[in-house]
């Protein structure tokens, strides 16, 4: 994704160029969908969030910072929409939230019929069990390969907070996957 | 294998398997076309709103000061300096400015914004020095610079308004000449506005023979603010009103016949000149005679134009169709033409 070209596409799209829209959509939708899928569990919710993200594209083009790469802006949009969605759904369901948390055992993350071996299944489950905040950091770090500093900018939170979420998230994952005692964790940290 | 590697590998593997359902694509496409529709209807609304603003600006001259602020109310989005350079219109405006005032190349772009398809505004300021500032408002459709504001170009202790009219005019002439080209072709009227708070001058640049000003310039404090009102060059067939004067009042009865481009070229004089001659009490025939043009030639030219107008009107359905031939129509109109061109204004 060349940032300058993408910016041109965005401007054209905002002015009503259908072709630019299709080109932009084709170039981004896989990436956006996958990110959203990692962060949002329900299929229907993903659809809503996706729709919101693309609507934001043509309304918040003004905030585009040409000094930064395109995908940085794009992921910023994704994150904001996912967070907004969470706040919204939290408000709507706050009474049911606890009930739902218990009944959410079955996996919405995976499409039924996709075969996975035991470890993968376990990692999926483990990531899903993380808190939303930890999960966001873990996905950005490992799926999009952002540095912790970049994540701090994207999420608009201090670097220290990112680090603490990151380590807490990793710790939780280790615990779930390997059932390791916490005192051995420092030794295998290769970052 | 460490947990970090494992998680990364897992996520990438998983991502490969995730396919975006087509339902989502369809839905987003719908949202986009919905947005387009909305945007289109918005645009016409904007145009109407701007039309209203322009009308208001003509009604009250002081509103010209307020107009840029009113346009601000439309969805104005700010741009960064980089975006201005990418923007086609912004860039063209900058280049024009740099050509006019090479020293502005070192200026910093301190503010820029645009209203999509309507206007792009850029403000530049000198680093250090007296803080010279120049603002350009560019038409989003045509790319013409519609409005230039020059601030702090004079030294602080000697504001522009303290200068004599002559000096102010020279400064404004300089600005217009740099930005738009020669200003000699215009007549200038300087007027002091009734503004108790601040001394304000209004300069109207009017093309000779035209009634509406072409440029309107306000001088206030330490700023010159010039607006392009005429838009395109004043049309050459500018109409002269009241060729004849009766009892000191303009008399319009001959205008329809005498506002004729071909007549002016036949007589080798402009409409204004003809009017001046007529004011001396001469008839059109006499003026023509002094230019070695016969009475019949004058009649032929005027009659032909009038018949052409009538034919055009018939074609457009404005006038009921007549089956008269060209020659017949010319014959019918001749006596009326005679009456006009032999008419002499009363001179007292």
Interface residues (C-beta under 8 A of the other chain):
Chain A: X7 X13 X14 X15 X16 X18 X21 X25 X29 X30 X33 X34 X37 X38 X43 X46 X47 X50 X51 X54 X55 X58 X62 X65 X66 X67 X111 X114 X119 X120 X123 X124 X127 X138 X139 X142 X143 X170 X173 X174 X177 X178 X188 X189 X190 X191
Chain B: X2 X3 X4 X5 X6 X7 X8 X10 X11 X12 X13 X14 X15 X17 X18 X20 X21 X23 X24 X25 X27 X28 X29 X31 X32 X35 X36 X39 X40 X77 X78 X80 X82 X83 X86 X116 X117
